[in-house]
Amino acid sequence: MTITSAISPERQKAMEYLTVRADAMPGEQVIARFRAAVGEFDAAIGCFDEDDARTVVRPGEWTAAQIVDHLAQTTGRNADELRHLLEGRRPPAPPVYEALVSGAAHRVPWEELRTELAEANAEFGRLLGRAVRHEPKAGLTVRTILVINRTLADGTVEPEHFDAELGWKGYALTARLHLLDHRTQVRKLLRARGENQS
């Protein structure tokens, strides 16, 4: 893990999207983008069955079940934090960290994991709708741990971790990007599975 004080171009771009552009975006568009990401992730995991979801396709990487469990846990926490914001207070708990899992991915039935994620996504979406109808108190933010890939001078790509204070729109778009990142991870698993079977 790299924690750096230098602001990379990738970090600048991410923060501009999650603050300036997010704040200017209509609330309905924020919700639509989140829901579209939910749909894309659901489509990506749609062809996994009980056995496939737990199969290690790429050594050292999460299985599909672990990815879904991770998203269910983080999105559930995201909903809790957003609820605090909507009630006019800063979330009191530590921020949601990037490796949050329940440890149940190896034993909870696949469909149950998917249902848990669907319920967490639905609750987060419901709270976003509430935010559109009743704009949260101005100035309230959520401390968010972000992870982006940055390119070093030698061309090496590595993750960069940093804290950000985000309003509800930027926070929602972070949840969207999180889903899309894991959608890409699932697609890579599917490609690798196809290569392993050929």
Secondary structure, 3 states (H helix, E strand, C coil): CEECCCCCHHHHHHHHHHHHHHHHCCHHHHHHHHHHHHHHHHHHHCCCCHHHHHCCCCCCCCCHHHHHHHHHHHHHHHHHHHHHHHCCCCCCCCCCCCCCCCCCCCCCCHHHHHHHHHHHHHHHHHHHHHHHHCCCCCCCCEEEEEEEEEECCCCCEEEEEEEEEECHHHHHHHHHHHHHHHHHHHHHHHHHHHHHHC
